[in-house]
Amino acid sequence: MHYFHPIKHWVKTGMTLILLLTLSVGLCGAVKRPSSLPAGNAITDGKALLRYALPIDNKPVRELQKSLEDISEQLRAARRWGAIASDISKANRILTNPAALLASVAPDQQAHAEETINGIKAGLVDLQAVVDAKDKESTYRLRAQLLDLVSSLEEDMVQDFPFEVPAEYSNLPQLKGRAAIEFKTDKGNITAVVDGYSAPVTAGNFVDLVQRGFYNGLSFTRAEDNYVLQIGDPPGEEVGFIDPKTKQYRAIPLEVLVEGDTEPTYGITLEDAGRYKELPVLPFSAFGAMAMARPGEDPNGGSSQFFFFLFEPELTPAGLNLLDGRYSVFGYVTEGKDVLEQLKAGDTIKSARVIQGLDNLVQPKG
């Protein structure tokens, strides 16, 4: 079975170079902004996209998050140290009322959340010191550490899985939460986080395959024009995963959660659903986005092939490129982007393993 490569397929089916240029520069026209994402430039950091994708509703923690994220913008804008100091002051003000943050935390996570809040408070003291010294490198580093703590706090706020997967997909593994995957490759290690809150079937299938050791030793097979790096078929075969229990090809439906929806859309592209201007919760706006490949035009034909998205994020703003809504994004590379940049067709995944969140994998009954 020949797997679909997005760019190559458009050319083969008669789409012109204009379409490729459109992918690079984005489409014109007004596009509805997602309610949980901040207005302004598209988010190009996978960790930030994962934070906004969490199914939580706590305004103070989102304000805390935004104040720390803004520091990066200020550093890029000629090192506006006064504005950074204001961001830190805002974060400190939010932390003076920890009860507002803890109000959304699950009961069994209260102690952990309190510890995390204290860690953020201490980290802000250290951050203020390096800002006072106008130490740009240390400011970036401490900001990243603080945002990791904010992510941990936000994850503690998720109390229940937000929806039920349609019964027709109950025969497939599901990820009811998140998992972290470590890839050991020829060029170094990569860590990715896959998001079952937004794509439980796609992420569940992937984590199940990782746990089976399916990707160990496989080679990357496609890297045309530096758009994507694809992998996922056993050597000498052009098929996906054959389930040893059923002896059948395990087919995974297209699964896209649209911002503002309560559950994903299954089995149809957003374009075919007449929602081509809608924004996915997990967009193709970050280098290292992970998405399910599929054969031909079948939206429900994915199996084991997936690809890393390699576009420069500035060229593919969220909601304005031609991949959003056509493919299921299910996670992002969070560490090792420099390694991903070096990988080419022919390089291999020596091993892939679940390093966190395996308990969120739910196997089908029966």
Contacts in CASP RR format, 6 or more apart in sequence:
PFRMAT RR
TARGET T0000
AUTHOR 0000-0000-0000
METHOD contacts of the structure
MODEL  1
MHYFHPIKHWVKTGMTLILLLTLSVGLCGAVKRPSSLPAGNAITDGKALL
RYALPIDNKPVRELQKSLEDISEQLRAARRWGAIASDISKANRILTNPAA
LLASVAPDQQAHAEETINGIKAGLVDLQAVVDAKDKESTYRLRAQLLDLV
SSLEEDMVQDFPFEVPAEYSNLPQLKGRAAIEFKTDKGNITAVVDGYSAP
VTAGNFVDLVQRGFYNGLSFTRAEDNYVLQIGDPPGEEVGFIDPKTKQYR
AIPLEVLVEGDTEPTYGITLEDAGRYKELPVLPFSAFGAMAMARPGEDPN
GGSSQFFFFLFEPELTPAGLNLLDGRYSVFGYVTEGKDVLEQLKAGDTIK
SARVIQGLDNLVQPKG
1 238 0 8 1.000
1 239 0 8 1.000
1 240 0 8 1.000
1 295 0 8 1.000
2 238 0 8 1.000
2 295 0 8 1.000
2 296 0 8 1.000
3 230 0 8 1.000
3 233 0 8 1.000
3 238 0 8 1.000
3 293 0 8 1.000
3 294 0 8 1.000
3 295 0 8 1.000
3 296 0 8 1.000
3 305 0 8 1.000
4 293 0 8 1.000
4 294 0 8 1.000
4 295 0 8 1.000
4 296 0 8 1.000
4 297 0 8 1.000
5 222 0 8 1.000
5 224 0 8 1.000
5 228 0 8 1.000
5 230 0 8 1.000
5 293 0 8 1.000
6 227 0 8 1.000
6 228 0 8 1.000
6 322 0 8 1.000
6 323 0 8 1.000
6 326 0 8 1.000
6 327 0 8 1.000
7 20 0 8 1.000
7 23 0 8 1.000
7 224 0 8 1.000
7 225 0 8 1.000
7 227 0 8 1.000
7 228 0 8 1.000
8 222 0 8 1.000
8 224 0 8 1.000
9 296 0 8 1.000
10 19 0 8 1.000
10 20 0 8 1.000
10 322 0 8 1.000
11 20 0 8 1.000
19 322 0 8 1.000
22 322 0 8 1.000
23 316 0 8 1.000
23 321 0 8 1.000
23 322 0 8 1.000
23 323 0 8 1.000
24 311 0 8 1.000
24 315 0 8 1.000
24 316 0 8 1.000
25 315 0 8 1.000
26 315 0 8 1.000
26 316 0 8 1.000
26 317 0 8 1.000
26 320 0 8 1.000
26 321 0 8 1.000
27 320 0 8 1.000
27 321 0 8 1.000
27 322 0 8 1.000
31 277 0 8 1.000
31 279 0 8 1.000
31 319 0 8 1.000
31 320 0 8 1.000
32 277 0 8 1.000
32 278 0 8 1.000
32 279 0 8 1.000
33 39 0 8 1.000
33 279 0 8 1.000
34 259 0 8 1.000
34 260 0 8 1.000
34 279 0 8 1.000
34 281 0 8 1.000
35 259 0 8 1.000
35 260 0 8 1.000
36 52 0 8 1.000
36 62 0 8 1.000
36 259 0 8 1.000
36 260 0 8 1.000
37 43 0 8 1.000
37 52 0 8 1.000
37 259 0 8 1.000
37 279 0 8 1.000
37 318 0 8 1.000
38 66 0 8 1.000
41 317 0 8 1.000
42 283 0 8 1.000
42 285 0 8 1.000
42 313 0 8 1.000
42 317 0 8 1.000
42 318 0 8 1.000
42 319 0 8 1.000
42 320 0 8 1.000
43 49 0 8 1.000
43 52 0 8 1.000
43 285 0 8 1.000
43 286 0 8 1.000
43 318 0 8 1.000
44 285 0 8 1.000
44 286 0 8 1.000
44 287 0 8 1.000
44 313 0 8 1.000
44 314 0 8 1.000
45 286 0 8 1.000
46 286 0 8 1.000
46 288 0 8 1.000
46 289 0 8 1.000
46 332 0 8 1.000
46 333 0 8 1.000
46 334 0 8 1.000
47 147 0 8 1.000
47 148 0 8 1.000
47 151 0 8 1.000
47 193 0 8 1.000
47 332 0 8 1.000
47 334 0 8 1.000
48 69 0 8 1.000
48 147 0 8 1.000
49 282 0 8 1.000
49 283 0 8 1.000
49 285 0 8 1.000
49 286 0 8 1.000
49 332 0 8 1.000
50 151 0 8 1.000
50 178 0 8 1.000
50 193 0 8 1.000
50 195 0 8 1.000
50 331 0 8 1.000
50 332 0 8 1.000
50 334 0 8 1.000
51 65 0 8 1.000
51 147 0 8 1.000
51 150 0 8 1.000
51 151 0 8 1.000
51 154 0 8 1.000
52 281 0 8 1.000
53 195 0 8 1.000
53 197 0 8 1.000
53 198 0 8 1.000
53 281 0 8 1.000
53 282 0 8 1.000
54 154 0 8 1.000
54 155 0 8 1.000
54 157 0 8 1.000
54 158 0 8 1.000
54 197 0 8 1.000
55 158 0 8 1.000
55 162 0 8 1.000
55 197 0 8 1.000
56 104 0 8 1.000
56 154 0 8 1.000
56 157 0 8 1.000
56 158 0 8 1.000
57 104 0 8 1.000
58 100 0 8 1.000
58 101 0 8 1.000
58 103 0 8 1.000
58 104 0 8 1.000
58 154 0 8 1.000
58 157 0 8 1.000
60 94 0 8 1.000
60 97 0 8 1.000
60 100 0 8 1.000
60 101 0 8 1.000
61 101 0 8 1.000
61 104 0 8 1.000
61 150 0 8 1.000
61 153 0 8 1.000
61 154 0 8 1.000
61 157 0 8 1.000
63 90 0 8 1.000
63 94 0 8 1.000
64 91 0 8 1.000
64 94 0 8 1.000
64 95 0 8 1.000
64 101 0 8 1.000
64 120 0 8 1.000
64 150 0 8 1.000
65 147 0 8 1.000
65 150 0 8 1.000
65 154 0 8 1.000
67 87 0 8 1.000
67 88 0 8 1.000
67 90 0 8 1.000
67 91 0 8 1.000
67 94 0 8 1.000
68 87 0 8 1.000
68 91 0 8 1.000
68 143 0 8 1.000
68 146 0 8 1.000
68 147 0 8 1.000
68 150 0 8 1.000
69 147 0 8 1.000
70 83 0 8 1.000
70 87 0 8 1.000
71 84 0 8 1.000
71 87 0 8 1.000
71 88 0 8 1.000
71 139 0 8 1.000
71 143 0 8 1.000
72 140 0 8 1.000
72 143 0 8 1.000
74 80 0 8 1.000
74 81 0 8 1.000
74 82 0 8 1.000
74 83 0 8 1.000
74 84 0 8 1.000
74 87 0 8 1.000
75 84 0 8 1.000
75 136 0 8 1.000
75 139 0 8 1.000
75 140 0 8 1.000
79 134 0 8 1.000
79 136 0 8 1.000
81 131 0 8 1.000
81 134 0 8 1.000
84 131 0 8 1.000
84 139 0 8 1.000
85 128 0 8 1.000
85 131 0 8 1.000
88 124 0 8 1.000
88 127 0 8 1.000
88 128 0 8 1.000
88 131 0 8 1.000
91 120 0 8 1.000
91 124 0 8 1.000
92 121 0 8 1.000
92 124 0 8 1.000
94 100 0 8 1.000
94 101 0 8 1.000
95 101 0 8 1.000
95 117 0 8 1.000
95 120 0 8 1.000
95 121 0 8 1.000
95 124 0 8 1.000
98 114 0 8 1.000
98 117 0 8 1.000
101 113 0 8 1.000
101 117 0 8 1.000
101 153 0 8 1.000
102 110 0 8 1.000
102 113 0 8 1.000
102 114 0 8 1.000
102 117 0 8 1.000
104 157 0 8 1.000
105 113 0 8 1.000
105 153 0 8 1.000
105 156 0 8 1.000
105 157 0 8 1.000
106 156 0 8 1.000
106 157 0 8 1.000
106 158 0 8 1.000
106 159 0 8 1.000
109 156 0 8 1.000
112 152 0 8 1.000
112 156 0 8 1.000
113 153 0 8 1.000
113 156 0 8 1.000
113 157 0 8 1.000
116 149 0 8 1.000
116 152 0 8 1.000
116 153 0 8 1.000
116 156 0 8 1.000
117 153 0 8 1.000
119 149 0 8 1.000
120 146 0 8 1.000
120 149 0 8 1.000
120 150 0 8 1.000
120 153 0 8 1.000
123 142 0 8 1.000
123 145 0 8 1.000
123 146 0 8 1.000
124 146 0 8 1.000
126 142 0 8 1.000
127 139 0 8 1.000
127 142 0 8 1.000
127 143 0 8 1.000
127 146 0 8 1.000
130 138 0 8 1.000
130 139 0 8 1.000
130 142 0 8 1.000
131 139 0 8 1.000
155 178 0 8 1.000
158 177 0 8 1.000
158 197 0 8 1.000
161 176 0 8 1.000
161 177 0 8 1.000
161 197 0 8 1.000
161 200 0 8 1.000
162 197 0 8 1.000
162 262 0 8 1.000
162 263 0 8 1.000
163 262 0 8 1.000
163 263 0 8 1.000
163 264 0 8 1.000
164 263 0 8 1.000
165 174 0 8 1.000
165 200 0 8 1.000
165 201 0 8 1.000
166 266 0 8 1.000
169 201 0 8 1.000
169 253 0 8 1.000
169 266 0 8 1.000
170 364 0 8 1.000
170 365 0 8 1.000
171 364 0 8 1.000
172 201 0 8 1.000
172 204 0 8 1.000
172 205 0 8 1.000
172 250 0 8 1.000
172 252 0 8 1.000
172 364 0 8 1.000
173 201 0 8 1.000
173 204 0 8 1.000
173 205 0 8 1.000
173 207 0 8 1.000
173 208 0 8 1.000
173 361 0 8 1.000
173 362 0 8 1.000
173 363 0 8 1.000
173 364 0 8 1.000
174 196 0 8 1.000
174 200 0 8 1.000
174 201 0 8 1.000
174 204 0 8 1.000
174 361 0 8 1.000
174 362 0 8 1.000
175 194 0 8 1.000
175 196 0 8 1.000
175 200 0 8 1.000
175 203 0 8 1.000
175 204 0 8 1.000
175 206 0 8 1.000
175 207 0 8 1.000
175 360 0 8 1.000
175 361 0 8 1.000
175 362 0 8 1.000
176 196 0 8 1.000
176 200 0 8 1.000
176 360 0 8 1.000
176 361 0 8 1.000
176 362 0 8 1.000
177 195 0 8 1.000
177 196 0 8 1.000
177 197 0 8 1.000
177 200 0 8 1.000
177 357 0 8 1.000
177 360 0 8 1.000
178 193 0 8 1.000
178 194 0 8 1.000
178 195 0 8 1.000
178 196 0 8 1.000
178 197 0 8 1.000
178 203 0 8 1.000
178 357 0 8 1.000
178 360 0 8 1.000
179 193 0 8 1.000
179 194 0 8 1.000
179 196 0 8 1.000
179 203 0 8 1.000
179 207 0 8 1.000
179 354 0 8 1.000
179 356 0 8 1.000
179 357 0 8 1.000
179 358 0 8 1.000
179 360 0 8 1.000
179 361 0 8 1.000
180 191 0 8 1.000
180 192 0 8 1.000
180 193 0 8 1.000
180 194 0 8 1.000
180 334 0 8 1.000
180 354 0 8 1.000
180 355 0 8 1.000
180 356 0 8 1.000
180 357 0 8 1.000
181 191 0 8 1.000
181 192 0 8 1.000
181 193 0 8 1.000
181 194 0 8 1.000
181 206 0 8 1.000
181 207 0 8 1.000
181 210 0 8 1.000
181 352 0 8 1.000
181 353 0 8 1.000
181 354 0 8 1.000
181 355 0 8 1.000
182 189 0 8 1.000
182 190 0 8 1.000
182 191 0 8 1.000
182 352 0 8 1.000
182 353 0 8 1.000
182 355 0 8 1.000
183 189 0 8 1.000
183 190 0 8 1.000
183 191 0 8 1.000
183 192 0 8 1.000
183 215 0 8 1.000
183 349 0 8 1.000
183 351 0 8 1.000
183 352 0 8 1.000
184 349 0 8 1.000
184 350 0 8 1.000
184 351 0 8 1.000
184 352 0 8 1.000
185 339 0 8 1.000
185 343 0 8 1.000
185 347 0 8 1.000
185 348 0 8 1.000
185 349 0 8 1.000
185 350 0 8 1.000
186 343 0 8 1.000
186 347 0 8 1.000
186 348 0 8 1.000
186 350 0 8 1.000
187 339 0 8 1.000
187 342 0 8 1.000
187 343 0 8 1.000
187 347 0 8 1.000
188 336 0 8 1.000
188 339 0 8 1.000
189 335 0 8 1.000
189 336 0 8 1.000
189 339 0 8 1.000
190 333 0 8 1.000
190 335 0 8 1.000
190 336 0 8 1.000
190 337 0 8 1.000
190 339 0 8 1.000
190 340 0 8 1.000
191 333 0 8 1.000
191 334 0 8 1.000
191 335 0 8 1.000
191 336 0 8 1.000
191 355 0 8 1.000
192 288 0 8 1.000
192 290 0 8 1.000
192 331 0 8 1.000
192 332 0 8 1.000
192 333 0 8 1.000
192 334 0 8 1.000
193 331 0 8 1.000
193 332 0 8 1.000
193 334 0 8 1.000
194 203 0 8 1.000
194 204 0 8 1.000
194 206 0 8 1.000
194 207 0 8 1.000
194 290 0 8 1.000
194 330 0 8 1.000
194 331 0 8 1.000
195 203 0 8 1.000
195 282 0 8 1.000
195 330 0 8 1.000
195 331 0 8 1.000
196 203 0 8 1.000
196 204 0 8 1.000
196 330 0 8 1.000
196 360 0 8 1.000
198 257 0 8 1.000
198 264 0 8 1.000
198 281 0 8 1.000
198 282 0 8 1.000
198 330 0 8 1.000
199 255 0 8 1.000
199 256 0 8 1.000
199 257 0 8 1.000
199 264 0 8 1.000
199 282 0 8 1.000
199 328 0 8 1.000
199 329 0 8 1.000
199 330 0 8 1.000
199 331 0 8 1.000
200 255 0 8 1.000
200 264 0 8 1.000
201 252 0 8 1.000
201 253 0 8 1.000
201 255 0 8 1.000
201 266 0 8 1.000
202 252 0 8 1.000
202 255 0 8 1.000
202 292 0 8 1.000
202 328 0 8 1.000
202 330 0 8 1.000
203 330 0 8 1.000
203 331 0 8 1.000
204 361 0 8 1.000
205 250 0 8 1.000
205 252 0 8 1.000
205 303 0 8 1.000
205 304 0 8 1.000
206 290 0 8 1.000
206 292 0 8 1.000
206 306 0 8 1.000
206 330 0 8 1.000
207 354 0 8 1.000
207 358 0 8 1.000
207 361 0 8 1.000
208 361 0 8 1.000
208 363 0 8 1.000
209 215 0 8 1.000
209 241 0 8 1.000
209 304 0 8 1.000
210 352 0 8 1.000
210 353 0 8 1.000
210 354 0 8 1.000
211 354 0 8 1.000
211 358 0 8 1.000
211 361 0 8 1.000
213 351 0 8 1.000
213 352 0 8 1.000
214 232 0 8 1.000
214 241 0 8 1.000
214 304 0 8 1.000
215 231 0 8 1.000
215 232 0 8 1.000
215 349 0 8 1.000
215 352 0 8 1.000
216 349 0 8 1.000
216 350 0 8 1.000
216 351 0 8 1.000
216 352 0 8 1.000
217 348 0 8 1.000
217 349 0 8 1.000
217 350 0 8 1.000
217 351 0 8 1.000
218 231 0 8 1.000
218 232 0 8 1.000
218 233 0 8 1.000
218 234 0 8 1.000
218 235 0 8 1.000
218 348 0 8 1.000
218 349 0 8 1.000
219 231 0 8 1.000
219 235 0 8 1.000
219 345 0 8 1.000
219 346 0 8 1.000
219 347 0 8 1.000
219 348 0 8 1.000
220 229 0 8 1.000
220 230 0 8 1.000
220 231 0 8 1.000
220 343 0 8 1.000
220 344 0 8 1.000
220 345 0 8 1.000
220 346 0 8 1.000
220 347 0 8 1.000
220 348 0 8 1.000
220 349 0 8 1.000
221 230 0 8 1.000
221 231 0 8 1.000
221 232 0 8 1.000
221 233 0 8 1.000
221 345 0 8 1.000
221 346 0 8 1.000
222 228 0 8 1.000
222 229 0 8 1.000
222 230 0 8 1.000
222 307 0 8 1.000
222 345 0 8 1.000
223 229 0 8 1.000
223 230 0 8 1.000
223 310 0 8 1.000
223 343 0 8 1.000
223 344 0 8 1.000
223 345 0 8 1.000
226 310 0 8 1.000
227 309 0 8 1.000
227 310 0 8 1.000
227 311 0 8 1.000
228 307 0 8 1.000
228 308 0 8 1.000
228 309 0 8 1.000
228 310 0 8 1.000
229 307 0 8 1.000
229 308 0 8 1.000
229 310 0 8 1.000
229 340 0 8 1.000
229 343 0 8 1.000
229 344 0 8 1.000
229 345 0 8 1.000
230 293 0 8 1.000
230 305 0 8 1.000
230 306 0 8 1.000
230 307 0 8 1.000
230 308 0 8 1.000
231 305 0 8 1.000
231 306 0 8 1.000
231 307 0 8 1.000
231 349 0 8 1.000
232 240 0 8 1.000
232 304 0 8 1.000
232 305 0 8 1.000
232 306 0 8 1.000
233 239 0 8 1.000
233 240 0 8 1.000
233 304 0 8 1.000
233 305 0 8 1.000
234 240 0 8 1.000
239 249 0 8 1.000
239 303 0 8 1.000
240 249 0 8 1.000
240 250 0 8 1.000
240 302 0 8 1.000
240 303 0 8 1.000
240 304 0 8 1.000
240 305 0 8 1.000
241 249 0 8 1.000
241 250 0 8 1.000
241 303 0 8 1.000
241 304 0 8 1.000
242 248 0 8 1.000
242 249 0 8 1.000
242 250 0 8 1.000
243 249 0 8 1.000
243 250 0 8 1.000
249 303 0 8 1.000
250 303 0 8 1.000
250 304 0 8 1.000
251 300 0 8 1.000
251 301 0 8 1.000
251 302 0 8 1.000
251 303 0 8 1.000
252 292 0 8 1.000
252 300 0 8 1.000
252 301 0 8 1.000
252 302 0 8 1.000
252 303 0 8 1.000
252 328 0 8 1.000
253 266 0 8 1.000
253 267 0 8 1.000
253 299 0 8 1.000
253 300 0 8 1.000
253 301 0 8 1.000
254 266 0 8 1.000
254 267 0 8 1.000
254 268 0 8 1.000
254 269 0 8 1.000
254 292 0 8 1.000
254 294 0 8 1.000
254 299 0 8 1.000
254 300 0 8 1.000
254 327 0 8 1.000
254 328 0 8 1.000
255 264 0 8 1.000
255 265 0 8 1.000
255 266 0 8 1.000
255 267 0 8 1.000
255 328 0 8 1.000
255 330 0 8 1.000
256 264 0 8 1.000
256 265 0 8 1.000
256 269 0 8 1.000
256 270 0 8 1.000
256 280 0 8 1.000
256 325 0 8 1.000
256 328 0 8 1.000
256 329 0 8 1.000
257 263 0 8 1.000
257 264 0 8 1.000
257 265 0 8 1.000
257 280 0 8 1.000
257 281 0 8 1.000
257 282 0 8 1.000
258 264 0 8 1.000
258 265 0 8 1.000
258 270 0 8 1.000
258 275 0 8 1.000
258 278 0 8 1.000
258 279 0 8 1.000
258 280 0 8 1.000
258 281 0 8 1.000
259 278 0 8 1.000
259 279 0 8 1.000
259 280 0 8 1.000
259 281 0 8 1.000
265 273 0 8 1.000
265 275 0 8 1.000
267 299 0 8 1.000
267 300 0 8 1.000
268 299 0 8 1.000
269 299 0 8 1.000
269 325 0 8 1.000
269 326 0 8 1.000
270 276 0 8 1.000
270 278 0 8 1.000
270 280 0 8 1.000
270 324 0 8 1.000
270 325 0 8 1.000
270 326 0 8 1.000
271 325 0 8 1.000
271 326 0 8 1.000
272 299 0 8 1.000
276 325 0 8 1.000
278 325 0 8 1.000
279 318 0 8 1.000
279 319 0 8 1.000
279 324 0 8 1.000
280 319 0 8 1.000
280 324 0 8 1.000
280 325 0 8 1.000
280 329 0 8 1.000
282 289 0 8 1.000
282 329 0 8 1.000
282 330 0 8 1.000
282 331 0 8 1.000
282 332 0 8 1.000
283 289 0 8 1.000
283 318 0 8 1.000
283 319 0 8 1.000
283 324 0 8 1.000
283 329 0 8 1.000
284 291 0 8 1.000
284 309 0 8 1.000
284 311 0 8 1.000
284 316 0 8 1.000
284 318 0 8 1.000
284 321 0 8 1.000
284 323 0 8 1.000
284 324 0 8 1.000
284 327 0 8 1.000
284 329 0 8 1.000
285 313 0 8 1.000
285 316 0 8 1.000
285 317 0 8 1.000
285 318 0 8 1.000
285 319 0 8 1.000
285 321 0 8 1.000
286 309 0 8 1.000
286 313 0 8 1.000
286 332 0 8 1.000
287 309 0 8 1.000
287 310 0 8 1.000
287 311 0 8 1.000
287 312 0 8 1.000
287 313 0 8 1.000
287 333 0 8 1.000
287 337 0 8 1.000
287 340 0 8 1.000
288 308 0 8 1.000
288 309 0 8 1.000
288 310 0 8 1.000
288 332 0 8 1.000
288 333 0 8 1.000
288 337 0 8 1.000
288 340 0 8 1.000
289 308 0 8 1.000
289 309 0 8 1.000
289 329 0 8 1.000
289 331 0 8 1.000
289 332 0 8 1.000
289 333 0 8 1.000
290 306 0 8 1.000
290 307 0 8 1.000
290 308 0 8 1.000
290 309 0 8 1.000
290 329 0 8 1.000
290 330 0 8 1.000
290 331 0 8 1.000
290 332 0 8 1.000
290 333 0 8 1.000
291 306 0 8 1.000
291 307 0 8 1.000
291 309 0 8 1.000
291 323 0 8 1.000
291 327 0 8 1.000
291 328 0 8 1.000
291 329 0 8 1.000
291 330 0 8 1.000
292 302 0 8 1.000
292 305 0 8 1.000
292 306 0 8 1.000
292 327 0 8 1.000
292 328 0 8 1.000
292 330 0 8 1.000
293 302 0 8 1.000
293 305 0 8 1.000
293 306 0 8 1.000
293 307 0 8 1.000
293 327 0 8 1.000
294 300 0 8 1.000
294 301 0 8 1.000
294 302 0 8 1.000
294 305 0 8 1.000
294 327 0 8 1.000
295 301 0 8 1.000
295 302 0 8 1.000
306 330 0 8 1.000
308 333 0 8 1.000
308 340 0 8 1.000
308 343 0 8 1.000
309 323 0 8 1.000
310 340 0 8 1.000
310 341 0 8 1.000
311 321 0 8 1.000
316 323 0 8 1.000
318 324 0 8 1.000
333 340 0 8 1.000
354 361 0 8 1.000
END
